[in-house]
Structure formats: C-alpha cells, structure tokens
Amino acid sequence: MSDRQEDKIHGELTESELTYDQKFKQLFQNKKFLVPILKNIVKEYKDLPLEEIESLIVSVRGDEEVAAVIGAEDVGKGQEVKTFYDVLVGCRLPGSKKVIVVDLYFDLEMQRENNTIYPVSKRGIYYCSRMISRQLTNLEDADYGALKPVYSVWILINHIPKALRYSRYEVMLAGTSSLKEESEHYSYLKKERFDREVKKLDSQIDLIHMCLIFLSEDFSDLGEAGDTLIRYMQSVFVKQVSNPEYNPYAEYSKSLKKEADETMTIVGMFEARGEARGVVLGEARGIIKTGRRHSLSDDEILDDLVSQTGCSMQEAEKLLRDFTE
C-alpha cells in the first residue's frame, strides 16, 4: 500500500465513528471471506467445494447482494431483553430446492478481549437460544418441528490463556440413551431398529452449535502447520491472505487481498488509537460494576459513564450493553 493510500485511509479513520471490530466486520459482507469459515464450522458444508458453499449463502433479510447483516437487532418476545448480533448470515442446506430459505442462522461475534466480566461461552449459548426462539412466531401454536440449527462463532484475540492459543473449542447438543450399553447385546435386527430411532432423536436435537476461536494478540506465524480455520484467520491478520504458505484457501481467497490488507491497515491504526481508549474501557468496567453492586438503574450508570469518562451517550449505551449482556 502506498503512502498516499495510507494517508487517505488515516484521514478517513480520523473522521470515522467506526470502532476496531466494526471495521473488521465489514469483511464479513464479502461472501468469499465467509466461505472458508463456514466450511470449517457448518458440518453440512465440510465436504462441499468452496464455490458451492458461496452459492448457498443468503442474507437473513433476503438481499442477496449483501451476504451478512451487521448489527442485527433481536427485540425478543414478551419480557425478553433486546439483543444485538454482530453479524448474521443465512445459509441454505445443500440440495435445497427453495431459492431463499435461511436453514441456518450463523452468528459471528468479533470479540477483542476474552477476560470480559461475563463468560463468553455462556453468552454464546444464550445467543444460540435466542436465535432458536426468534424462529417461532406464535408461541401458543408453534411448529417446533420446523426449528433450524443455529451457529454462534466467536473470534477471540486478547488475553487468551497460553494453553488455549491457536485452537478452537466447539459445543453442540448431544444425547445418550440409557439403553446404550444394553443395546450392545441386542440381536442384529433389534440393534438396527434401536440405532435408527436414536439417530432420529440425535438429528432432532442437533440445533445448537457454538465455536470459540482462540487466536492471540501477537498474531504469531503458524506457517503450514496447525488447524486450517486458525491458519485462515491468521493469514488475514498478518496480511498473507493470498500466500499459500499461510492460507490453505489462498487460491480461492486471492481476490480478497486488497480489501483484507486495507482493512487490517485500518485495524492497526485503530489499535494505536485504542491504547488510550483501553484506559477508558477499564474505567467503564469499574463504573458499571460499582453501579450494579449499588443497584443503580441503567440511566444512572449511563450518566456516570458519560460524566466520568467523557464518552458520548451512544458510546455509553454500547459499553453498558457489552459489559452486562
């Protein structure tokens, strides 16, 4: 990237209200960026060619020109609190004859820190539950048989325990029959019928999938070793998305190089500016924690955030939402 291009980006950044993760999330509106992630997460996609997966991505809002919806709002039902998803992507299952049907909700959250005041793993399960709930329009006469699987994927970078760096942790619903051990002594036909019924139950509960992707803030070079999804994500962060020594999907991803590199240049500028903001975030955590301990209302906590950190009311609302969900 030339000095002139970088100066132009820096000027745009100065004028921008975007945050680090908001800029990074813009990459997810490009289907080619999403495809390698989906291939490694959605089990129905694991053996599909990359080009076919690309054709199965549809927007949850029915606009096929935009692969992902950024900052999707879920107002909930009844007394449920409002929830915001970072990125929502619609995915059709292979072999579907329907043109635009979201058979999977795919929620990808971009988290800069792992040591939040809430367990990210629990928040991910909660988001999965909400994405299942939002599929039902009539709670009194719901067609539970029509519920579709949901995926919640979290990219975690900062403060990752050394033992977990460059790995992923996956969660899914699974059941076990109390007759499992006994079934080993069944006759062939009885065992076949038993296994068939258990497999049917397994497919019915296969609704929740969560994946925590643990990277590291130093973005160490993994080279040709390691998990393919981790290597793909790392290639983006170290600006090597078109290099096959770093990215196992380099040939497919080469058209992303300019967009990904520019995004990561801007991200680097945010990082430099963000060091000072980190102090504000730490102070905000303390204000929110103290407010909760003294049973202050959200409005009172928001006022404290604005007066004590100098942030805008909009920024204060986001801080409160991020640190309390």
N, C-alpha and C positions, 0 to 999 in steps of 0.2 A: 504494500500500500504506500502511495507517495505521500510526501509531507503535506502537499496541498490537500489531498483527500483526508488525511488525518486531522488537519486544521479545520476542514469543513465539518467533519464529524464532531470535533471538540466543540465547535460553535453551536451545533445543533444540540449537543448534550447540555451545554450551559443553559440553553433556552428551554430545555425539556423538563417536564414534570415526571418523566419515567423513573422507575427505580431499577435496580440491577435485575431483579427477576422479571419485571415487566418487559424489559428489552429482550431478555433471553427467551421469554415465552413467545415472542413474535416468530421465532424459528419454527414453532410448532404449527404455524399456519401453512407451512410448506409440507405437502404430503411426502416428499422424498426424505425429509428429515424424520418424519414419524415412522416410516415403514420399518427400518431396522429395529426400532424399539418394539413395535407391535409384533414383529416376527419372533422376538425373544420372550415376549410376555404372554400373548394370547395363544393358548395351546392349539386352537384350530388353525393357526397360521404358521406353526413351526416348520412344516414341510412344504409350504407354498413358495413359489418363486416370488421375488420381491415385486415384480411388475404386477402380479395378480393381487398381491396384498394392497398395492396402491389403488387398484381399481375398486377395492372393497371398502375404502374409507369414504364415509359420507358425513356431512355436517349434521349435528343434532338439531339444527334449525332448518334443515332442508336446502341450504345453499351450498351446492357442490363446488363452487369456486373457492370457498374457504374451508379448509379441512378441519380446523379446530375453532371452538368458541372460547375466547379468552374472558375470564372473569364471569363465568355463568352464575346466575343467581338462582337459588332454590328457596322460595318463600316458605316451603313446608306446608304441613296440614295442621289444622286446629291450633294448638298451642306450641307447635314446634318453632324453634328459633330459626331465623333466616341464616342460610349457609351459602358461602361463595366457593365455587370450584375454580381452581386456577385455569385449567384447560380441559375442555370436554371434547371428545372425538367420537363420532359414530362409526361403528364397524359392522359391516354385514358379514354373516357367516358364509363360507364358501358353498356354492351350489344353490344359494337363494335365488328364486325367480322374481322376487319383488324388487323394484327398482331402488327405492329409497326407504329402507326399513332399518332402523337402528336396533340391531340384535344384541349389541354390546355397548354399554356406556364405558368409555375409557377416560379416567380422570388422572391427569398427570400433574402432580404438585411439585413446584420448584422451591425447595427449602434451602436457605443458605446455612442454617445452623441446625445441629442435632440436639444441642443441650437447651431446648426450649423449656418453658415452665410446665409443659404438658408432654406426655409420651406420644411421639409421632405415630407409633404403632397403634395406639388406641384411637387417635384421631382418624387414621386411615380406615380402621374398622367401622368407625362411626360414619364416615363419608360413604363407605360401601352400603351401609344400612340405609342411609338417606337416598342413595341412588336407586336402591331397590324400591323404597317406599314411593318415590316420585313416579314410578311406572304405573301405580294404581290410582285411577281417577275416582273410583267410587268405593269407599271403604266398607259400605254396607253390603255391596253386591260385587265384590272384586273377583276378577278372574285370576286367581293365584297361579293357575297353570300356565298363564302367559308370561310370567315373570322371566326376565332375561338375565344372564350373568353380568356382573359388573366388575371392573378392574380399577384399582387405585394404586398408582405408581408414584413413588416419592424419590426424587433425586436429592441426596443429602451430601453436603460438602464439608462444612466446618465442624470442628470438634468431634470428629469421628474417632472412637476408640481404636487404637493401633491394631488390635486383633481383628477388627471388622473392616478395615480399609480395603477398597477394591474388591468388594464382594456384594452379593445381594441376598436378601432374606425374603422368602416367599411364604405366603399364608393362603390356605384355601380350606373350604369346608370339607370335612370327611367324616364318614360314619363307620361304625363297626357293629356287626350283628353278634348277639350273644351266642348264636349257634355256629359261629365261625369254626371253632375247634371241633365241635361235634360233627360238623358237615364233612370233615376230612374222612370220616368213617362211613359216609353215605354210599349207597350204590351209585353206579355211574349216572343213571338217569335222574335219580333224586338229587344228586350233587349238581347236575347240569341245570335242573329247574331252580334249585336254590341260588346258584350263582347268577342265573338270569334275573331273578327277582331282586337280588342285592344290587346288581349292576343297574337295574332300573331305578332303584332308590338313590344310588350314587349320582346318576345323571339328574335326578330331580332336585337334589340339594346342592348341586355344583353351581352355586350362584355368586359366592364372594371370593374374590382373588385380590390379594394385596402384595405388592413388591416394594421393598425398601432397597434402593440402590445406594450403596455406600462408596463414595469417592474419597477424595482428600483435598485439602486446600492447597497442597503443594503441587497437585496435578502431576505426579511422578510419571515418567515414561514407562509404559508397560511393554512397548515393542510388540513382538509377535507372540507373546505369552499371555495367558490369562483368559478370563471369561469374555466371550465375543461382545456382549452388550456393554460391559465395562470398558473394553477397548474402544468400542464405537463412541461412547460418551467422552472418553478421554481424548480421542482424536479431535473432537470438536473444541474442547477446552485448550488444547495445545496447538491449535491451528494446523492440524495434519489430516484433515478430513479426506483429502484426495490421495493420501500416501498409503499404499497397501501394506507397508511395514507397520503402520499404526492402526489403520481402519480395515477390518475384514470385509467391509462393504464399499471399499474405495471406488471401484469401477461404477457402481450404481450411484454413489454419492458425489461424484466429481463435479456435477453441475451445482452443487451446494457450496463449493469452496468460497466463492466471492462473498456470498451472503453470510456464511458461517464465520469467516475471518473478520469481516467488518463488524459483525455482532460481538465477537469476542474482543475486538479492539475497544469497542464502546464499553463492554463489560469491564475491561481493565481500567478505563477511565473512571467508571463508577466505583471501582474498588479503591482507587486512590482517594476519591472524594468521600468514600464511605468510611474511611478510618475515623474521621472526625464524627461522622454520624453514629458510629458504633458506641461512642460515649453517650449519645442521646438515647440510643436503644437500651443501654444498660440502665440509664436513669429512668427511662419509661417503665421498664420491668419493675423497678423498685416502687415507683408511684402506684402502678396497678396492683402490685402485691400488697402494699400497705393499705390501699383503698379497699381491697377485698377483705383484708383482715379486720378493718374497722367498719365493715358493712356499708360502705359508701355506695350511692347509686351510680349508674353509668354516667349520668350527666355530671355529677360531682367529680368523678375520676377524669372525665374528658376536660373539664375546666382546669383541673390540676395539671394535666399533661400540657395543655396549651400555655398556661401561665409559667410553668416551671421549666419547660424545655424550649419554648419559643416556636413549636411546630404549629401548623395550621390545624383548624378543626377537622378537616378532611384527613390529614395525616394522623391526628389523634384517634379518630374513629378506626382507622386501619390498624394502628398499634393496639388498640383495645381489642379489636376483633382477633388479630393474630395471636395475642398473648393469652386470650381467655377461651378460645374455642378448644 
